[in-house]
Structures are given as C-alpha cells and as structure tokens.
Amino acid sequence: MEQKQWDKLAEKYHDEVISPFFGEVENPLIDELKKIKNKNNKIVAEFGCGLFYLGEKLSKMFKQVHASDFSSKMVKKAKEGNLQFTNINLVQEDIRKINYKNKFDVILSVNSLLMPSLKDISVSFQNLHNALKKNGTCFIILPSMEAVIYHGHLLLHQQLDKHDEATAKRTAKVMFELNKYDLFTGHYTDGKDKQKFYYKHGIMQFMKKAGFNEIKISKVKYPWGKEVSDYEDFPNEDKLWDWFIKAKK
C-alpha cells in the first residue's frame, strides 16, 4: 500500500486495520521492551507508526522517542493523540528514504513493511539496520504468508466435510481468493491495492542481507472472530498469526 491509501485509512483505521495492540492478541513486544536494560537512558524509534498507539508506553519507558510515518494524515492524528508527552518527536518520513546512521538504541516497525516492491522492502530493511546503534535491538512485526496458507488449509478441510473432493477444492479456492495471491512472492492484490506477506524463510533472507544478527522469529497470535478481519472463523483450531522478529546489530 502507498501513501494515498494510508491517508485514506487514517480516518477509519480501527475498521480497516487489524491491530496487534488491542483485544486478546498475544503480542510479545511489550514484554520484550520491558527486558531492555537502562531504558530511561536510551532512544527508541518506531518507523511506520500509524496513529502511534505505543506513544504513551514508549514515552514512559525511554529517554527519547522518535516516531514517523509516510502518511501525513496519520502523523497529524498521531500528534493530536500524544501532545502531552514532551519526549516524543513525531515526523512524516518514508522508511524507504530515511538516512539515519547508528542513531537509535531500539527500533520498532509494526506491519509497516508492506510495500509491493521487493527492492523497496530490501532498502527498508537496510535502512532500519543502518539507523540502529551497534548492539542495538530491532523488533519487527510482519504479516505471515504461512498463516494465510494455513487458513486456506482449514477452508479446504471444512469443505471436504460437506462436498466431494472436486467440489471442495473448487469452493475452497474461491473462499481463499486464490486468484488474488501470488504464492511465489507472497503478494496479495485487491484492485489497486497490493500488499506483501512474508514467509519465515523470506524474513531471514531480508534480515541477513541487511546485516542483522541474532535473529529470532516467533508469533503474534490473533483470537478468532471479528479481530481477525473477515477471515472465516475456526475457534477450535490454532490461532492465526503475524511474525514477530527480534534481532541485533
């Protein structure tokens, strides 16, 4: 998605974007931030902050907070929601064009590396690495392509319980919206919107290429139901997930 799409979402963010910070989401990020030593003497940055829901928490944890988004409307609303925190610097900037060098002790990027261009994604990972201080920590959340395929698997078996195999396959493919996915690159296209999803092995490739080390990948787990957008509900099955990445420089 590009800037104009995110500008449009600024006014209806809760309705359109699945947030890893609300409801009964199992998100390890806050616990990981709490483990960082001497936080009150460190600088944290969130790139692609959206409406910056982490503003208050980060302001209280860290000495200085830098947050940015490439949507001017997102930044405007984020500033309005964080006026009381004097150690926060909120600016409009594009993660693909930032040029910080060894500036931040901790960096966050939450579902912001969704651009369709693989070259832009590679540049963005590199820019995050460049902006991080030596021995600094980076936390990234990314949408999982494996979770999408897993959901398709559940749809298929749901239909196998109702129909013959040929009909079940045909019906599940329609429900899965197979024609909108490029399973090779991990892209989902809906009209003019195109979004990147990530395979675990693809994340490792981007991270290693950018220069990160001590890369650990786990999950942000989402409860079934309305908080998982319009996905078909399977409350008795394992939860869907985003990837949670922790890495060092």
C-alpha positions in Angstrom: 0.0 0.0 0.0 1.2 3.5 -0.8 0.8 6.9 0.9 -2.6 7.8 -0.5 -4.1 4.5 0.7 -2.8 5.1 4.2 -4.0 8.7 4.2 -7.5 7.4 3.5 -7.2 4.8 6.3 -6.3 7.5 8.9 -10.0 8.3 9.5 -11.2 4.7 9.7 -8.1 2.9 11.0 -9.9 0.7 13.5 -12.4 -0.5 10.9 -9.8 -1.5 8.3 -6.6 -2.5 10.0 -6.1 -5.4 12.3 -4.0 -4.1 15.2 -1.6 -6.3 17.3 -2.2 -4.0 20.3 -5.9 -4.4 21.0 -8.2 -7.1 22.3 -6.9 -10.6 23.2 -3.9 -10.5 20.9 -0.9 -12.5 22.2 1.9 -10.0 21.4 5.3 -10.4 22.9 6.5 -6.9 22.1 5.8 -5.1 25.3 7.3 -7.8 27.4 10.4 -7.7 25.2 10.7 -3.9 25.6 10.4 -4.3 29.4 13.5 -6.6 29.3 15.7 -3.9 27.8 18.2 -2.5 30.4 18.7 1.2 31.2 15.7 2.1 29.0 15.4 5.6 30.6 18.8 6.5 29.1 18.1 5.2 25.6 16.5 6.4 22.4 13.7 4.4 20.7 12.3 4.8 17.2 9.2 3.5 15.6 9.1 3.7 11.8 5.7 3.4 10.2 4.0 4.3 13.5 0.5 4.9 12.0 -1.6 6.5 14.8 1.2 5.7 17.2 -0.7 3.7 19.8 2.6 3.0 21.6 3.2 6.6 22.3 2.4 6.7 26.0 4.2 3.4 26.8 7.4 4.3 24.9 7.4 7.8 26.4 7.4 6.4 29.9 9.9 3.7 29.2 12.6 5.6 27.2 14.5 8.8 27.4 13.6 10.0 23.9 11.1 8.7 21.4 11.2 9.2 17.6 8.2 8.1 15.6 7.4 8.6 12.0 5.0 7.6 9.2 4.9 8.4 5.5 1.2 9.3 5.7 0.8 13.0 6.6 -2.7 12.3 7.9 -1.5 9.5 10.2 1.2 11.8 11.6 -1.3 14.6 12.2 -3.7 12.3 14.1 -0.7 10.7 16.0 0.4 14.1 17.1 -3.1 15.0 18.3 -3.1 11.8 20.4 0.3 12.3 22.0 0.5 16.1 22.7 1.1 15.6 26.4 4.3 13.6 26.0 7.2 16.1 25.7 9.9 13.5 24.9 8.2 12.4 21.7 9.3 13.6 18.3 6.7 12.8 15.6 7.5 13.5 11.9 6.5 12.5 8.4 9.1 10.4 6.6 9.3 7.4 4.3 11.2 4.4 5.7 12.5 3.8 2.2 14.3 7.1 2.2 15.5 7.6 5.8 19.2 8.1 6.2 20.0 7.7 9.9 23.3 6.2 10.9 23.8 4.5 14.3 21.3 6.8 16.0 18.8 4.6 17.9 19.2 2.1 20.7 15.9 0.4 19.9 13.9 0.3 16.7 10.3 -0.8 16.1 8.5 -1.5 12.9 5.0 -2.9 13.2 3.3 -4.1 10.0 4.8 -1.2 8.0 7.0 -3.1 5.5 4.0 -3.9 3.3 5.1 -2.1 0.1 4.7 -4.2 -3.1 8.3 -3.6 -4.4 10.8 -6.2 -3.2 13.5 -3.7 -3.9 11.8 -1.1 -1.7 11.5 -3.8 1.1 15.1 -4.7 0.9 16.1 -1.0 1.1 13.8 -0.5 4.1 15.4 -3.4 6.0 18.8 -2.0 5.2 17.7 1.5 6.4 16.5 0.0 9.7 19.8 -1.7 10.2 21.8 1.5 9.4 19.7 3.5 11.8 20.3 1.1 14.7 23.3 1.6 17.1 25.9 -1.2 17.4 24.5 -3.8 19.7 21.0 -2.2 19.4 17.8 -4.2 19.2 15.2 -4.2 16.5 11.7 -5.5 16.8 9.6 -6.1 13.7 6.1 -7.4 13.2 5.1 -8.7 9.7 2.1 -10.4 8.2 2.6 -14.1 7.8 2.1 -15.9 4.4 2.2 -19.2 6.2 -0.8 -18.1 8.3 -2.7 -17.3 5.1 -2.0 -20.7 3.6 -2.9 -22.4 6.9 -6.2 -20.6 6.8 -6.7 -21.9 3.3 -6.0 -25.4 4.6 -8.7 -25.0 7.2 -11.1 -23.8 4.5 -10.4 -26.9 2.3 -11.0 -29.4 5.1 -14.2 -27.5 6.1 -15.4 -28.0 2.5 -14.3 -31.7 2.4 -16.6 -32.4 5.2 -19.5 -31.0 3.1 -18.8 -32.0 -0.5 -17.0 -34.3 -2.8 -13.3 -33.6 -3.3 -13.5 -31.8 -6.6 -16.3 -29.5 -5.3 -14.5 -28.9 -2.0 -11.3 -27.9 -3.8 -13.1 -25.5 -6.2 -15.2 -24.0 -3.4 -12.2 -23.5 -1.0 -10.2 -21.8 -3.7 -12.9 -19.3 -4.2 -13.3 -18.7 -0.5 -9.5 -18.4 -0.2 -9.4 -15.9 -3.0 -6.6 -17.8 -4.6 -6.7 -15.6 -7.7 -5.6 -12.6 -5.6 -2.5 -14.2 -4.2 1.0 -14.6 -5.7 2.2 -17.5 -3.6 5.7 -17.3 -5.0 6.4 -13.7 -3.9 3.9 -13.5 -1.1 1.8 -10.7 -2.5 -2.0 -10.1 -2.2 -3.7 -7.9 -4.8 -7.2 -6.5 -4.4 -8.0 -4.0 -7.1 -5.4 -1.2 -7.0 -4.1 -2.3 -3.5 -1.1 -4.7 -3.3 0.3 -5.9 0.0 3.3 -8.0 0.9 3.0 -11.0 3.2 6.1 -12.8 4.5 7.3 -16.4 4.6 9.6 -17.1 7.5 12.5 -18.1 5.3 12.0 -14.8 3.3 12.3 -12.8 6.5 15.6 -14.5 7.4 16.9 -13.7 3.9 16.0 -10.0 4.1 17.3 -9.7 7.7 20.6 -11.4 7.0 21.1 -9.4 3.8 20.6 -6.2 5.7 23.3 -7.2 8.2 21.2 -8.2 11.3 22.3 -11.0 13.6 20.9 -13.0 16.5 17.6 -13.1 14.6 14.8 -14.8 16.5 11.3 -15.3 14.9 8.2 -16.1 17.0 4.5 -15.3 16.6 1.9 -12.6 17.4 -1.3 -14.6 17.8 -4.8 -13.3 17.0 -8.0 -14.5 18.5 -10.6 -15.9 16.1 -13.5 -13.7 15.5 -14.0 -10.0 14.5 -10.4 -9.1 15.4 -9.2 -11.3 12.5 -11.0 -9.2 9.9 -13.3 -11.1 7.5 -11.4 -14.4 7.8 -13.7 -17.4 8.2 -13.8 -18.3 11.9 -12.3 -21.6 13.2 -12.4 -21.1 17.0 -11.4 -24.7 17.8 -8.2 -24.5 15.7 -4.8 -23.0 16.3 -4.8 -19.2 16.0 -3.7 -17.1 13.0 -0.5 -15.1 13.5 1.8 -12.4 12.4 5.6 -12.9 12.6 7.4 -11.3 15.5 11.1 -10.7 14.8 13.8 -9.7 17.4 17.3 -9.0 16.0 20.5 -7.3 17.0 23.1 -5.2 15.1 
